[in-house]
């Protein structure tokens, strides 16, 4: 396994693992242990913003590492990974700049909080799936010796 393959797997694992830890462990614990849902929601929003920037960094670095200029063509698993990296990156940015502000506005203005929160959660889950599939594809391609 070459250095690029190891770096790509580490980046994909960091991306998927951080999404998993935050979305399925940390945020639910905030709502259990903080005194009010408002306090938990405010803290969760800050953590999701930090997660967005970690996701963007991991995805951008993955695009740089996986896209080898010296190779004539990417292996099929690496090609599949590229699609999921881009999808996950777009989802992260859309949640942060499209959905999150609408959640804040819905809380302040009495808008449709349930709709925006549900959409944001669905997009976060889709990003989690994209990061997981990226990790799966990249680990498969290194197992086959192709990446």
ChimeraX attribute file (.defattr): number of C-alpha atoms within 10 A of each C-alpha:
attribute: neighborCount
match mode: 1-to-1
recipient: residues
	/A:1	11
	/A:2	9
	/A:3	9
	/A:4	16
	/A:5	20
	/A:6	15
	/A:7	15
	/A:8	25
	/A:9	20
	/A:10	17
	/A:11	23
	/A:12	28
	/A:13	19
	/A:14	17
	/A:15	27
	/A:16	22
	/A:17	15
	/A:18	16
	/A:19	24
	/A:20	17
	/A:21	11
	/A:22	16
	/A:23	20
	/A:24	11
	/A:25	11
	/A:26	14
	/A:27	18
	/A:28	13
	/A:29	13
	/A:30	18
	/A:31	17
	/A:32	12
	/A:33	10
	/A:34	13
	/A:35	10
	/A:36	11
	/A:37	13
	/A:38	12
	/A:39	13
	/A:40	18
	/A:41	16
	/A:42	12
	/A:43	15
	/A:44	19
	/A:45	17
	/A:46	11
	/A:47	15
	/A:48	20
	/A:49	17
	/A:50	12
	/A:51	19
	/A:52	23
	/A:53	15
	/A:54	17
	/A:55	27
	/A:56	20
	/A:57	15
	/A:58	23
	/A:59	27
	/A:60	15
	/A:61	16
	/A:62	24
	/A:63	17
	/A:64	13
	/A:65	16
	/A:66	21
	/A:67	15
	/A:68	13
	/A:69	10
	/A:70	6
	/A:71	9
	/A:72	7
	/A:73	11
	/A:74	16
	/A:75	17
	/A:76	13
	/A:77	19
	/A:78	22
	/A:79	17
	/A:80	15
	/A:81	26
	/A:82	21
	/A:83	15
	/A:84	22
	/A:85	28
	/A:86	19
	/A:87	16
	/A:88	28
	/A:89	22
	/A:90	16
	/A:91	23
	/A:92	27
	/A:93	16
	/A:94	16
	/A:95	23
	/A:96	20
	/A:97	12
	/A:98	14
	/A:99	20
	/A:100	19
	/A:101	13
	/A:102	21
	/A:103	22
	/A:104	18
	/A:105	15
	/A:106	17
	/A:107	14
	/A:108	10
	/A:109	11
	/A:110	9
	/A:111	14
	/A:112	13
	/A:113	17
	/A:114	12
	/A:115	14
	/A:116	21
	/A:117	17
	/A:118	13
	/A:119	16
	/A:120	22
	/A:121	15
	/A:122	13
	/A:123	19
	/A:124	21
	/A:125	17
	/A:126	16
	/A:127	25
	/A:128	22
	/A:129	17
	/A:130	22
	/A:131	31
	/A:132	23
	/A:133	20
	/A:134	31
	/A:135	24
	/A:136	16
	/A:137	23
	/A:138	28
	/A:139	22
	/A:140	15
	/A:141	19
	/A:142	19
	/A:143	12
	/A:144	12
	/A:145	12
	/A:146	15
	/A:147	24
